[in-house]
C-alpha cells in the first residue's frame, strides 16, 4: 500500500509540481505541465485515497472535511 511519503519522494525525484489523488486511478503527478501516472501508487481505492488524505490532516481538519 502506497504512502504519502512515497508519493512525495516520487514527486521530488521527477520534479513534479502537483499531486492529484483520486479513487479509481493511479495518483497523478504534474511534470512540466503534463499529468503523468505515479509509478509507485497503482490504482487507488477509496480507502487508500482517504488514508492518504487523512495522513496529512489533524483531527480538527478531519472533522471539518467530513462535515
C-alpha positions as CSV (number, residue, x, y, z in Angstrom):
1,X,0.0,0.0,0.0
2,X,1.4,3.4,-1.0
3,X,2.1,6.1,1.5
4,X,2.0,9.9,1.1
5,X,5.7,9.9,1.8
6,X,6.4,7.6,-1.1
7,X,4.4,9.8,-3.4
8,X,6.1,12.9,-2.2
9,X,9.5,11.3,-2.7
10,X,8.5,10.3,-6.2
11,X,7.4,13.9,-6.8
12,X,10.8,15.2,-5.7
13,X,12.6,12.6,-7.9
14,X,10.7,13.6,-11.1
15,X,10.5,17.3,-10.1
16,X,6.7,17.3,-10.1
17,X,4.8,20.4,-9.0
18,X,1.4,18.9,-8.1
19,X,0.0,15.6,-6.8
20,X,-3.6,14.6,-7.7
21,X,-5.1,11.8,-5.6
22,X,-8.4,10.3,-6.9
23,X,-10.0,7.0,-6.2
24,X,-10.2,4.7,-9.2
25,X,-7.0,5.7,-10.9
26,X,-3.3,5.9,-10.1
27,X,-2.1,9.1,-8.4
28,X,-1.2,11.7,-11.0
29,X,1.9,13.9,-10.9
30,X,2.2,17.2,-12.8
31,X,5.6,17.2,-14.5
32,X,6.4,20.0,-16.9
33,X,2.7,20.9,-17.1
34,X,1.6,17.4,-18.0
35,X,-0.2,14.9,-15.8
36,X,1.6,11.5,-15.6
37,X,0.6,8.5,-13.6
38,X,2.6,7.6,-10.5
39,X,4.9,4.7,-10.8
40,X,4.6,3.8,-7.1
41,X,0.9,4.1,-6.4
42,X,-1.1,1.7,-8.6
43,X,-4.8,2.3,-8.8
44,X,-6.1,3.9,-5.7
45,X,-9.1,2.5,-3.9
46,X,-11.5,4.8,-2.0
47,X,-10.0,3.5,1.3
48,X,-6.4,4.2,0.2
49,X,-7.4,7.6,-1.1
50,X,-9.0,8.5,2.2
51,X,-6.0,7.2,4.2
52,X,-3.6,9.3,2.0
53,X,-5.7,12.5,2.5
54,X,-6.2,11.9,6.3
55,X,-2.5,11.3,6.8
56,X,-1.9,15.0,6.2
57,X,-4.8,16.2,8.4
58,X,-5.1,16.7,12.1
59,X,-8.2,15.6,14.0
60,X,-9.9,19.0,13.7
61,X,-9.3,19.2,10.0
62,X,-10.7,15.6,9.5
63,X,-13.9,16.7,11.3
64,X,-14.2,19.7,9.0
65,X,-13.6,17.6,5.9
66,X,-16.2,15.0,7.0
67,X,-19.0,17.6,7.6
